[in-house]
Structures are given as structure tokens and as C-alpha cells.
Amino acid sequence: MFTNFIGKPVLVRSGQSGVHYGTLASVEGDTVQLTGARRLWYWKAAKSISLSGVCNFGIDQRDSKIAPEVAEHIVLGVCEILPLTDEAATSIKEAPVAEAR
């Protein structure tokens, strides 16, 4: 079902662990494998108000908190897999790493 997303940048939303960005490597049931993954700890869409806006226009880097990249991430309990535009993927990939206060 999601084979057309394999190898492409996506956002995945998990009820247990939030929103994650990465390149989709595999899907098995509600578990996905991402490579080059980053957790969107807090996000604000560059335009619009939802993840659909993030997927189309990216994030407002100033008002979002994005974790550092990890080489591989297995995300359980996924309820959404959303493909990204190039603009959106770049805004997340190039976002500064959020630091603890």
C-alpha cells in the first residue's frame, strides 16, 4: 500500500511517540522504519495550521523544536504517513537542532 513512498521523505505520526521526519525505508503494519530521521518535538507550520501544511510548506524554523538526526529510527503505532514536498523536506532537514534550556 505504501510502497510508492519507500525511499521518499515523509512525516509519520505515532500516537505514542509524536511526529517524525525521515526517508521511509519500510512499513509493516503500524510500524515504520525511517532513515535520516528527526523528531519534531514541537512544530509550527510555515503556512496553515496542520501537518498537511507542514507537508506542503515546511516548518517555521524559528518557532519549531527539531531533534538531531539519527541514522535509523523504528516508529511504532503509526497512524499517518505523509509525503513531503521538496520545500518541506528541506525546511525540516536544515532546521537547527533544538537545545534544552
VMD Tcl script that draws the C-alpha trace (Angstrom):
set ca {
  {0.00 0.00 0.00}
  {2.78 2.47 0.90}
  {5.41 1.12 -1.49}
  {5.22 4.30 -3.59}
  {6.52 6.23 -0.53}
  {9.58 3.98 0.02}
  {12.78 5.98 -0.45}
  {10.98 9.33 -0.19}
  {10.94 11.92 2.61}
  {7.87 11.59 4.82}
  {6.36 12.63 8.10}
  {4.95 9.88 10.27}
  {2.66 10.44 13.23}
  {2.53 7.97 16.07}
  {0.03 8.09 18.90}
  {2.79 7.00 21.29}
  {5.81 8.98 20.14}
  {4.67 12.00 18.16}
  {5.77 13.26 14.75}
  {8.93 12.11 12.96}
  {10.63 13.10 9.70}
  {12.82 10.82 7.61}
  {13.23 8.76 4.48}
  {10.77 5.87 4.52}
  {12.68 2.58 4.40}
  {9.91 0.09 5.21}
  {6.37 -0.32 6.52}
  {5.00 -3.35 8.34}
  {1.53 -2.91 9.81}
  {1.67 0.18 12.03}
  {5.47 0.08 12.33}
  {7.74 2.06 10.02}
  {11.49 2.27 9.56}
  {12.94 5.70 8.80}
  {16.49 6.62 7.87}
  {17.98 10.07 8.41}
  {15.23 10.63 10.98}
  {14.46 13.66 13.12}
  {11.79 14.03 15.79}
  {9.58 17.11 15.54}
  {9.36 17.77 19.27}
  {7.37 20.96 18.68}
  {6.38 22.27 15.29}
  {4.69 25.22 13.70}
  {3.75 25.06 10.03}
  {5.28 27.74 7.80}
  {1.78 28.20 6.35}
  {-1.52 26.72 7.52}
  {-2.13 25.07 10.90}
  {-1.80 21.31 10.49}
  {0.60 18.58 9.46}
  {-0.87 18.93 5.97}
  {0.58 22.45 5.94}
  {3.94 21.16 7.15}
  {3.93 18.54 4.36}
  {3.31 21.19 1.72}
  {5.18 24.27 3.00}
  {7.53 23.06 5.73}
  {8.05 24.35 9.23}
  {8.64 27.78 10.70}
  {12.19 27.04 11.86}
  {12.17 29.90 14.36}
  {9.12 28.58 16.22}
  {9.75 24.82 15.93}
  {11.91 22.49 18.02}
  {13.52 19.73 15.98}
  {15.73 16.99 17.48}
  {19.07 15.96 15.97}
  {19.16 13.43 13.15}
  {19.57 9.74 13.90}
  {20.71 7.30 11.23}
  {17.78 4.93 11.71}
  {14.53 5.03 13.67}
  {11.80 2.41 14.11}
  {8.49 4.11 14.92}
  {5.67 2.02 16.42}
  {1.96 2.82 16.44}
  {1.98 4.91 13.27}
  {-1.42 6.33 12.32}
  {-0.31 8.62 9.45}
  {2.36 8.56 6.74}
  {2.52 11.84 4.84}
  {4.73 12.53 1.80}
  {6.59 15.86 1.71}
  {7.31 18.42 -0.96}
  {11.00 19.21 -1.55}
  {10.47 22.59 0.14}
  {9.00 20.95 3.24}
  {11.71 18.29 3.48}
  {14.47 20.90 3.20}
  {12.95 23.07 5.93}
  {12.97 20.15 8.38}
  {16.31 18.65 7.33}
  {18.07 22.03 7.62}
  {16.34 23.15 10.84}
  {18.69 23.91 13.72}
  {18.89 21.31 16.48}
  {16.79 22.36 19.46}
  {18.71 22.70 22.71}
  {17.47 22.16 26.25}
  {17.04 25.33 28.26}
}
mol new
graphics top color blue
foreach p $ca { graphics top sphere $p radius 0.5 }
foreach p [lrange $ca 0 end-1] q [lrange $ca 1 end] { graphics top cylinder $p $q radius 0.2 }
display resetview
